[in-house]
Amino acid sequence: MKCPVCQSENLSDEAEYAAFENTARFRDWEPGVLQWKDLAVGAERARICLDCGYLLLFAGGAKLEKLRKGRPA
């Protein structure tokens, strides 16, 4: 894996990542009881480029799987 900014392979080990409201929100993803619900995908893991400091974030498994399956019909 390489840093998308400087192309360095000098990355930290993967670490658990937690931040307040650091999510990608997909509007009107699935039907709810009264209205459509959004799908909010947050980062759960991270690596840091040790050369330029870029923070690489990775989505969590369950939400990533929902994205891979696509919107419900």
Backbone hydrogen bonds, N-H to C=O, Kabsch-Sander energy under -0.5 kcal/mol:
donor,donor_aa,acceptor,acceptor_aa,energy
3,C,8,S,-2.7
7,Q,3,C,-1.5
11,L,9,E,-1.7
12,S,48,I,-2.5
15,A,46,A,-2.6
17,Y,44,E,-2.6
21,E,19,A,-0.5
22,N,19,A,-0.7
23,T,21,E,-0.7
24,A,41,V,-2.8
25,R,23,T,-0.5
26,F,24,A,-0.6
26,F,39,L,-3.0
27,R,25,R,-0.7
29,W,26,F,-0.6
29,W,37,K,-1.6
30,E,37,K,-1.9
32,G,35,Q,-1.3
37,K,30,E,-3.9
39,L,26,F,-2.4
40,A,38,D,-0.6
41,V,24,A,-3.0
41,V,39,L,-0.6
42,G,40,A,-0.6
43,A,22,N,-1.1
44,E,58,F,-2.7
45,R,58,F,-1.7
46,A,15,A,-2.3
47,R,56,L,-2.1
49,C,54,Y,-2.7
50,L,10,N,-3.0
53,G,49,C,-1.6
56,L,47,R,-3.1
56,L,54,Y,-0.6
57,L,55,L,-0.6
58,F,45,R,-2.5
60,G,42,G,-1.2
64,L,60,G,-2.0
65,E,61,G,-2.1
66,K,62,A,-1.6
67,L,63,K,-2.0
68,R,64,L,-2.2
69,K,65,E,-1.8
70,G,66,K,-1.2
